[in-house]
């Protein structure tokens, strides 16, 4: 028997995820957590009822039902998505597309996406079209292990022992989630062990005595928690961790008091539209992301609000049709076990084959309408400091030797900052060989030269960044270089305590200048380069260069004391193009390409000459 309120929760969860990916809310990803609690509640209840009734579990029937319930719809959407994306994506994007399709088809995509460092909360300019399949993989892994755990616990001591075991598993999972969220947030987000407590909370709701009557006020608390998570959580919110308690407790309250919902919430939840959305919630979740991503890739830009609305309407239509003609008929079909198993094996094999076929159709070369050709591998190549370990990453607080150019030369120049400082490394390395100076590179990912306090997010921690800066300042003082070139990416999220980006950034510049003062005659700040509004290589691959222009000029921010270089005029005239004199300007949606950086060496040399860096012979 279906409980209307649970159908309403399913509808609510699916809609939250859809409007999150449509850019309407900042925390709608909590819809996935709602699904997990519901799954833990329903699946555990089903298993316990069978154990109470028969003393055993029909595992074969359980897994056959799961396959019939989940696989036809997920395979159908995956197949259509794969073919459509293959047709519309440029050949340069097919290697990743094929890899992602194969990952989604083998039920461990959550771990593969974590391994590939694809952040669901902070998706790149061209996100994987099937990245949302990670949550299905978590549920499928749960279905694989949970019946055996419940059966083993039940045999040892019935329902009571099951409850004790679920409490222990949930506590261990939650503590592990807290740890992983702080040290390896990507793995915390995607893995079953860090999500199992959410499913466990759903299971533990079955142990609430039936005699307990919940006040309607509890539902208003749950609604408040849902609203809080939906609109207050951000992509930068460490998740799951303690933040996941918000949607998990809200869902638990909603389920525990399922027969005590206030009249207005009951009317909304049991309305035929809510019930319809609950019924189609599974295909709705599967369709929404491809229908938002594929048009954006095809157009080579982000979607306008009206275009997103069209995609959401299309999602509802596709979900309803899939529910009517794929999900429900096959779910209730009386099929032999061998047929179901054979179908599952064939679907998996087809998914893998399609992924491999798409991957093999990849091409690295983009040919534009004017006949010009570009190698995406060359465009997207990073400076050598990424390969030799000199551009250090999150968690690291010191740098290797990192000397380049004419090593041992009397004239020494230090490059200091984050990846937006490192983007100038090819320029300075070229000048170092031409002008005969030693270049020392001190750069760290996400740690800008200005000593700003950023919003802690993911693996980035302010304490590591400040520790590395202190190390770098001390090293620079010992080097006593002829010049220190400071730079950084100024488009990070501004902490809430600052009134403007300029005040926040200038404060960081002042701190860095004070720390560097006296260590060099020339302390130079290179203001940030223009900020592209899309991934430039992907935009070029889409074939329309006009769409690749229009990067946002970065406001030059300079604190007193620094000598100043503003590179924006080198990269912009009336607009800021994606290709300048036949060279692709940016290697992604942020950084200068290596070729463009090298091409700007005359401009940087002239600027340094004007500041007097090369005026004294060495």
Secondary structure, DSSP 8 states (H G I E B T S, - for coil): ---HHHHHHHHHHHHHHHHHHTTS-SSGGGHHHHHHHHHHHHHHHHHHHHHHHHSS--HHHHHHHHHHHHHHHHHHHHHHHHHHHHHHS-GGGHHHHHHHHHHHHTT-HHHHHHHTT--TTS--TT--TTGGGHHHHHHHHHHHHHHHHHHHHHHHHHHHHHHHHHHHHHHHHHHHHHHHHHH-HHHHHH-HHHHHHHHHHHHHGGGS-TT----THHHHHHHHHHHHHHHH--TTS--SGGGHHHHHHHHHHHHHTTT---HHHHHHHTSHHHHHHHHTHHHHHHHHHHHHHHHHHHHTS---HHHHHHHHHHHHHHHHHHIIIIIHHHHH----HHHHHHHHHHHHHHHHHHHHHHHHT---EEE-TTS-EEEHHHHT---GGGTTT-EE-TT-------EEESTT-S-EEEEEESHHHHTTHHHHHHHHHHHT-EEEEEEETT--SS------BTTB-HHHHHHHHHHHHHHHHHHT-SEEEEE----S---TT-S-HHHHHHHHHHHHHHHHTTS-SEEEEE----B-SS-HHHHHHTT-GGGG---B-------TT-EEE--HHHH-SSS--SEETTEESBSSSSSB-HHHHHHTHHHHHHHHHHTTTTSS--
